[in-house]
Amino acid sequence: MRLVYWELFRTRVAQRMMGLFLLLALALILVLGVTSYVQVSGQLERQARRRLQLSSRDASRVVMERLRSTALELDRVVRTFHRGLSSRQQDLILAAVPPSGVVAVAVLRDDGSQQNILGNPLPQIPLTREQRDHLTAGKTVLVVHDSLDQDVFLAQAIDTFNLGRGILWAILDREYLWDEDEYRRRLPGGVEVCVYSGEGVALTCPHLTRTSASGGAEADPMTFGLWGWEVHGEEFLATAERLSLTHEYAAPAWTVVLGEPRSQAMAPLADFRRSFLLILLLVTMIVIGISNVQVRRSMEPLRALTDATGRIARQEFDTNVVVTSGDEFEDLASSFNSMAHRLGRQFSTLTAMSDIDRAALSQPDRQEMIRTILVRMHGALQCRGVAFLLGEGNGSDAEASWSVLQLKDSQWREESIAVRPEDVAELAIHPEGLEVAPGTTRGYLEWSPAQSASLILPLIRAESIIGMVVVEYDTTEVMANEHRGARQLADQVAIAMANASLLEDLEGLSSGALTALARTIDANSPWTAGHSERVTYVSLRLGERLGLSTRDLDTLYRGGLLHDIGKIAIPAAILNKPGPLTKKEFAIVKRHPSTGASILSPIGVYQATIPIVLSHHERLDGSGYPEGLTGDRIPLLARVAAVADVYDALTSARPYRPGWPVERVVEHITEGAGVEYDPDVTDELVAAVQDGVMDLRRNGKPVPPGARWVGLGSSGIPLTAGLKVLQKRG
């Protein structure tokens, strides 16, 4: 049996789930481990310090015992002086039984004389008043001499009533006082001992180098408490104990410091770390095993659903997912299968709706369009047959004759039937569709077998029923399941029929309208015949070179044809006058842009052309009319039409002058670039003339109206398509 299914972990979801399992488990273990480690290490350190504190008291007792023992030896020596013996006798007695724990003994007197009893002569040691009083009281004085070896001296008075007789001084034996063997015997193994004088001078510290707790400056040994030590990089835990010498020896208190290697004190932590790593590894393996099982239980259904989703994306709507996990994944798979089935039906419906739209737009023959619609509906619905009934459901009292076209079993059937007003009224109160069960029929369904279940879907336009779609089913269950999709298709059929009617109406209304208007305008004067169409041609050529959008070119097309529509209001006598116009006549001419804008303003579809009509005589320097606009305040399309208008006007003959050569016209327009005319437009005009696309003459005569764009806008061709025709023919 496989323990780990690695192929499952190729997915990001599985990787996240496994990562989450491991992260939570490891986080929990680490938290517990770190917490335990901190607590154990803290407890071990506290125990070690407590042990050191107790041991430091034992060490202090050892030091005090040695001092007292030595003081007793000195007291024995002093008593020899009280026997009245001569110096020779005293020396013999002391030589026979020398005092223990000392290396040198001598009597020092105030006059500087010295009686050497044992060892080397001693230096003169000054005493404070308090120390002399201590000696007078018969007590021992302890002095740490400020020498290289930091010798420890003990002193007793020969005569407490007369210190002038001398003071017995002894240097303590360091090996006796700091007996390491005794310390090791009475203290835990590995513990080091240091003793500091009251002035903070190390009296003995054989192996340790003092540091502060943070490893920085040297610690103050006179400060009771705990601090750190270091020996060759090894850290020690340390504790101090105050050894009071003031009462017995009239000396500042000493400090006994004990240090233990931290590694020794924390040795149990090493075992803890090793055990923790093993536990961590074991728990990780257990988590991987458990999480693998859980991930597999989740990922196998998820992978099946993911694969099925991919098949759905490839439009394989017959996909069926089988999941037997007994949990929400099984419910999800069931819902997915149901959704896939509904998506398949919906996709078929949408495809049929799209096909119906295309049929309505691409089939010029209405009968063929209806046949195509029925074929698409029959393929999209799980039905036996489908029929289309078309008539005039106007709610009149008389029966109406409706035509029926039926597709069933790949066979077409056509006939006419009578539909009564009450039949139409019944459909009116069931706009979403009327379900007719098997064995029930209607008068207008006499052509349909009674054993079929029929779904009647009225086609409504402008609140009137213009027809109906009848779908035949084997059972009412199938009919109920498909009611909604069939209703959507029927609505699309109604829209397609309405669009087809609108296209027919628009085709009839728009046939030649623009061209007729343009020619009507130009017919007011024989000198302007074809002017509007030529201006349109030049404007479109310039707009194309300027990179205008299709929408702007359509607007430019309409504006070019209608730019002089306001000249309808100018008398022919002014238009055809052979001489210069008077101020009054020119004022009438200058009103034609405003007049044209007023004429077009009620027509919604021509609103975008009004700026061209109104501003095609404006100039950049404000010298134009009717509003005297300047610069960019003049619409771009009007600036294009202005150049095209001037170009055709100057190249065409007028009653008061002949037409100019193209070269002269281009020179004139170029001189006005940036002053009167848009420089970008004039640059494109010059380039177009050089390319030979602005030839508006044939054999020295103007091109006849319609010669280059015959039927444009009058044959039902959309304006964008008309532009392409214009460019191709131009």
Secondary structure, 3 states (H helix, E strand, C coil): CCCCCHHHHHCHHHHHHHHHHHHHHHHHHHHHHHHHHHHHHHHHHHHHHHHHHHHHHHHHHHHHHHHHHHHHHHHHHHHHHCCCCCHHHHHHHHHHCCCCCEEEEEEECCCCCEEEEECCCCCCCCCCHHHHHHHHCCCCEEEECCCCCCCEEEEEECCCCCHHHCEEEEEECHHHHCCHHHHHHHCCCCCEEEEECCCCCEEECCCCEECCCCCCCCCCCCCCCEEEEEECCEEEEEEEEEECCHHHHCCCCEEEEEEEEHHHHCHHHHHHHHHHHHHHHHHHHHHHHHHHHHHHHHHHHHHHHHHHHHHHHCCCCCCCCCCCCCCHHHHHHHHHHHHHHHHHHHHHHHHHHHHHHHHHHHCCCHHHHHHHHHHHHHHHCCCCEEEEEEEEECCCCCCEEEEEEEEECCEEEEEEEEECHHHHHHHHCCCCCEEECCCCCCHHHCCCCCCCEEEEEEEEECCEEEEEEEEEECCHHHHHHHHHHHHHHHHHHHHHHHHHHHHHHHHHHHCCHHHHHHHHHHCCCHHHCCHHHHHHHHHHHHHHHCCCCHHHHHHHHHHHHHCCHHHHHCCHHHHCCCCCCCHHHHHHHCCHHHHHHHHHCCCHHHHHHHHHHHHCCCCCECCCCCCCCEHHHCCHHHHHHHHHHHHHHHHCCECCECCCCHHHHHHHHHHCECCCECHHHHHHHHHHHHHCCCCCEECCEECCCCCCCCCCCCCCCCHHHHHHHHHHHC
